[in-house]
């Protein structure tokens, strides 16, 4: 298996988890908060997609799918277009509302398609390229991609847990 195949497989597994989590849920279920300040499924899926979108776009030096393909307009959230969810307050989490499972999955699928395109063009040498020198040690493209995937998997797992509370099983 080549590096880009491994990365693609991992992005695809996150996408399947997102589909499974959202499958059959109504907006009120996607907005369920297991605690007063807890994250919702809608926020978790939106956030993991937004972070992946923003970071992969930066790696590719290209526009984000969120704005370039009109997803921000379709979601119509009361958040700035550049918002990815980092540092969100409880009120910010609550602002990710009124969205359907189809919309969440559609956006995430579009982000995964873009991510697949980007990693398909990468060679092993690309993964060693330093992309952020503000960290010690500096961050390489490979480390950033692993970070994106680790964050995605963590949030997909959290969303699956909330689904179990909301929909049982």
Beta strands, then each sheet from edge to edge (+ up, - down):
strand 1: 130-132
strand 2: 139-140
sheet 1: 1+ 2-
end
